[in-house]
Structures are given as C-alpha cells and as structure tokens.
Amino acid sequence: MAAAVPEPSVVARGRGVLIVRNPRSGTAVLRIDPAELIAERLPEADVRELGEGDDLADIVDAAMRADAPPAVLGVYGGDGSVSRMAELARKHDRPLLVMPGGTFNHFARSAGIVDVATAIDALEGGSTVEVSAVEVTADDEPPILALNAVSIGAYPELIDERDRRRARLGKWLGGIVAAWIALRSAEPLAIVRDGRRARVWSVFIGVGRSDPKRVATMQREDLDDPTLDVRIHHARGTRMRAIASLAFGKRTAAVLHSLKLMPPRSDVERLVVPEFDMTVRTEPGRPSVYVHDGELEERAEGGFRLRCVIVPRAVTVYAREDGDASAG
C-alpha cells in the first residue's frame, strides 16, 4: 500500500523530515560533506547521526513515538543503509527520502537521485514513485527487505574476503586483494532447487527485469516492476569467468564480453518469477554467507535455506521525475 505523501508545503524547509546520516558509508570515496547543504535547504529537518553501536531502528522508532512524529523518513548512506530505512518506512507507512552517501549508490541512481541536491529537489517537488522490493528469509530468521538484489556464491565470498581485510587495507585495496584471492581459490557451491541439485558459481536475485547480458544484477533498471530476475551461473567455466561475471556496469560488462571473459549464455540460467526458493550447501571450511544490497549475512556452517518473495509497491520513494535507472 502506498504511503501518504505530504504536500510539498507541509515539508517545506524540512519540517517534519527525519534524516539519519551514516558517516561510515562510502568511507573510501571522496565526497563533499552534505551537512552544510542540508542545513541551508532543510533547516527545520531533524538530522541525526548514526554513531558506533547505534541502531537505525531504535532511532526511527523513538522518533515515531514522539508527540509530533516525522512525516518523511530520510537517510544519507549507502545501499545497505537505504534498504534498512526502506524497511522502516514501510513499517511506519512513511515515504522514503534517499540521499546517496555510499560507494556505489545503486538504488539512488536507479531513482535518478545522483546527489543530495537532487534528493532535496524531489522532496520539494513532491515527486515520488511506488517501488517494488524483495523480502528475503534465511532459514527461520525474520524476513529482510532488499531493494536491489540478493546473491550467493562468488560475490558474497568476495565481500567476505574484502571485509576481513578492510580494517588493515581499506575498502578498495582490500577489494583488490580479495579479487586476487578469489581468482586463485574460488570454488563452486551446491544449491538444491525444486528437488534438483546444481553446482553454481553464483546466483543473483534482482528486483525487476534487468539487462539479459549480465549475470550480476546489482542495480535495477525498473523501480516498480513486481518481478524477480534470477541469474544462475552454472559452474561450467573457469574461475576467471566466475569473477568477470560479477561486473555490474554495462560498459564494464561490454568490454569483458568483447574480450570473451564473460560466461556464455548457455552457462547462465535466467528465471523471471514472483518468488525463488533454494537451499545452499557449503563445504566444510567455506563461508556460509549471502549478500543483500551489499550487506553480508553469515549463516551456520554447512548451508542454509534462502527464500525470496517479491513485494509490489513496498515503499514510496522520492525520485526525480525523469529518473535515469541506467547502470554505469
């Protein structure tokens, strides 16, 4: 159900807008601190900073219990922070204001929000869109809302390797080292789906139909498409192709295709479905992990069940009217 969107005059100058900043998002990316711009254009907004150990849900839930709860929930951060706030916006029936402050900002770019100024323009213009999302359930855990994609296999394991080195090497250098390790040591994993077992390099479950030439569907191309676009990369090729398949930008993927490094279409099974259910089997000593919108989740060793279900019109999001959802 669509959230009630306040008239632009109601939220003029940020009145009734809660914005939570995650200062740890996109730490490897040089960017201008948005505090001055927010203070200038939205001086009446309630701006909070997510401190070490703070929980986003606690901040939002406390604000919603106040005598004058916010009419709009905003977040400055990366895709993980945006997805967590989207879940809270859905819970409290509030529109979501996305201010890109992460490394890639996949969802914000899909909504045509390229920077904080563009986000404020959308708020002031009252321009919104109803966004489909996916509910992700691992084993018997409570479902998690994701806006872009869920994946298992090569990409989550690469993120796991990167995060182990992040404190010492930083995000970018840690990522390079992780990719090098993956090129030398990546192994397929087993999934069971509809009673059938398969060996795969990766599975990507994207929200909305995406470019059929890509395997990694981490940036969506349609905000309201109520379908899941699943890419199962069967383990028939080399480790090099397994890592190359993680390219999510159109230009990068095109170059890798021209160099014949991407897997052939026969290795990638595509499904367009409303829900997807699989059991993941991992070998002893291998990480039992999955990723949703860049956030790594660890499971018990040996494997887990993962169920993804599309949620049409899950959250109302401020977006540019001529939003460009193309991937870079």
N, C-alpha and C positions, 0 to 999 in steps of 0.2 A: 504494500500500500504506500502511495506517495505521501511524503511528509508535507505538512503545511508550510509553504514558503512565505515568510513575511514580506510585506510590501517594502520596496527599497527605502521609502521614507521612514519606516519603522526601525530599520537598522542603520540609518544614516550616521556617519561618523563612528560606526562600530558599536552603537548602542545595542545591548542585548546579544553581543557576539563574544563567545569564549574562544580564545586561541591558545592552544598549548604548543609550546616550542620544544622540540627535541634537539638540544645542542650537539648531541653525539651523532646525528645523522650526517652523512656526507663529509666526514672529517678529512677525507683525502682530497676534497675538491675545493679549490679556491673560489669563494663567493663573497658577495657583499653582505654584511650582517643586515637583516631586514628590520631590525628594531626601529631605526630612525624613520623608515618609510611607513611602517605600521603606525607609529606614534603620530606621524604627520597626517595620514589619511584616515586612520581609525582611532582617534584619540580617546574615544569612550569605550573601546573594546577592553575586555578583561583578559589580559595577557599573562599566562603562567609559563614557567619554565620547568621542564621535566628534569628533576635532579637525580643524582645517583641513588638508585633504590626506590625512586618514586614509581607508583603505578598509575598509568594513564586512566584506568577505570575508576580508581579512587578519586582522582581529581574531578573527573566529569560527574560521577555520581554525587559527590558532595555539592557541586555547583547546581545540579538539578534538584537537590533538596532545599535549596535556598528559597527565600521568600519571593525573589524575582529570578527564576531560572532562565538561563540563556535561551534565545530563540534560534540561534545558529551555533553549531559546533565546528570550530576550525582547528586545523593542525598544520604546523610547519615542521616538515620532516621528510623522510624517505618513504618508499613504498610500504615498508613494514608498519611505520607509524600511521600512515594514511589508512591502511587496512584495519588497524586496531581502532582508529577513530570512526571509521565507517561502521564497524560493528556496534559501537556505542551510539552513533547517530541513528542506526536502525532500532536499537533497543529503546531509545528515548524519543523516537519519532521526530527527529530534527534534521534539517538539511545540513549537508557537509560542505565546509569551505576548505579546499585543498590549497596549501601554499607550498610549492616544491622546495624542499631543502635537503634532498638526498643526493646520492651519486648519479643514479640514472633517471629517477622520477618517471618511471614508465606510465603509471596511471595518470599523473598530472598532464603529461604530454598528450595522452590519448584524449583528454578533455580539453585540449587546446590551451592549457594553463602552463605557460612557459616560464613565468616568474611570479614573484609576489604581487607586482603591479597588475598583471593580468588577472590574478585571482581577485584582487580588490575591485577591478573593473567589473568582473562578473557579479560580484556581490552587490555593487552599487546599481548595476543594471537589472538585477533580479533574474538573470539568465541561468536556468537550471535544466538538468536532464535526469531522467529516471534510469538508474544504472543497474544492470543485472550483475550478480555476483555468484560465487560458488561457496557452498557450505562443505567444509572438509572435516570428516570424522575419522580419527585414527583409533582403532580398537574400540574401547568403550569410553574414550575421553569425550568431554563436551565438544560440540562442533565449533569450528573456527571459520570466520568469514574471510574469504580472499577475493580480491578484485581483479587480479591479473592471471595468475597461473599457479599450479601445483605441480611438483615434479619429484621423481625418484630416480636414482641411478647416478650417472656421471656428474650432473650438475650439483646435486646436494653433496656428493662426496668431495667435489672440488671446493665448495663453500666450506665444508667441514675442515679440509686441509688448510684453507686460507685462514679461517678463524683461529686455528691452533697457532698460527704464526703472526697474527695481526698485532699483538702487543709488542712483539720484538721487531717486526719488519714493516709494519704499517699495512694498510689495506691493499694498495696497488702492488707493492713489491711482494707481499705475502701471496697475492693472487697469481703473480707470475711464477713464483716458486711452486705453488700448488698445481698450476697447469703443467709445469715441467714434471712434477712427480706423477700426475695423472697420466701423462703421455707414456711413462715408463711402467706404471703399475696398475692402471685401470683394468678391472675385470668385469665381465657381465654379471648380472644378478638374475635370479629367477622370479617370475611372477606367475600366479595362478589366477586365471580369469575364466568364468563360466565353465569351471571344471577342467580347463586346459592349461598346461604348463608351457611357459616360453622363456627363453633366455634373451635378455634385452640389455642394451647399453643404457637406455633411459626411457622414461615415459613422461611426457608433458601433457597436462590437462589445462588447456587455456579457456578463458571465458570469452565466448563469442568466436565466430569463424575468423580464421587468420590466413595469412599467405600460405598456400599449399606447398610452396617450395622450401619452406623452413621446417626444422624439427623443433627448435626451441621457441615456443610461443610465449615469450615473457612480456611482450607489450601487445595489448589488444588493439584491434582496429575498429571495433564497433562497441559502443557503450551500452546499448540496450538489447543486443541480440541474446535471447534467452536459450542459448545452447552451450554445450561444452565441445571444444575442438580438441580431440585427443590424438597425440602423435606417439606411436610405439616404435622405437628404434630397435629393431631386432638385431641381435649380436651375430651378424654375418660378415662384418667388415673388420677393419683394423682399429687399433686404439686411436690412431691419428684421425680417422673419420669420426670416431666417437667423440673426441674433443672438438673437432671442427664443427660438428653438428650443433654445438652449444652457441654458435653465433646467432644472435637475435636481431641484428640490424640488417635491413635489406641490402645495403651496399656491401657490407662485410660478407653476407651470405652469397651475394652475386659473385664477388671476387673468388671466394672459396669454391663455388661451383665451376667457375672458369678454369681453376687450377685442378679440377677433378678431385678435390679433397673432401667434398661433402658426400654423404652416403647416397647411393642411387635410390630412386623412388621405390624400387622393389624391396628395399630394406626397411622402409618406413610405412607402417600401417596407420591409416587415418580413420577415425570414427567421429561422427558428428552426432552427439547423443545428449539427452537431458540428464543422465547420471552415469557414473562409471564406478565400478567396484572391483577391487583386486586385492590379492594377498601377496605381500612381498616377502621373499625368502632370502636371507643373507647368510653367508658362510661364517663360521667362527673367526673372530678377529677382524671382520669387516664392519664398518659403521652401519648401524640400522637407523637411517635418517630419511627425512623428506623435507622439502622446502615449499613454503607458500609465500609468495610475494617477497622473496629474498630472505625470509626468516627461517632459520634452521630449527627443526624439531628432532630430538633424539627419541628413539624407541628402544625397547628391550632387545638385547642381542638375539638374533635368530630370525627376526622378521615381525611383521605386523599387517593388519588389515587396514586398507585405506578406501574410504567411500567418499565420492564427490557428487554433489547434487546441485544443479543449477537453481538459483533463486531469482526469478524475474522481478524487475522493479524493486530491488532490495533496498536501495538507498537513493535519496535525492541529492544531487551534487551540483554545486555552482560550476558552470562551464561556459567557455566562450561560445557565442552563438555560431561562429564559423570555425569551431574547434577542429584542429587537424590531428587526426589519430595516426598519422603515418609514422613508421619506425625509422630511425636514422640508420 
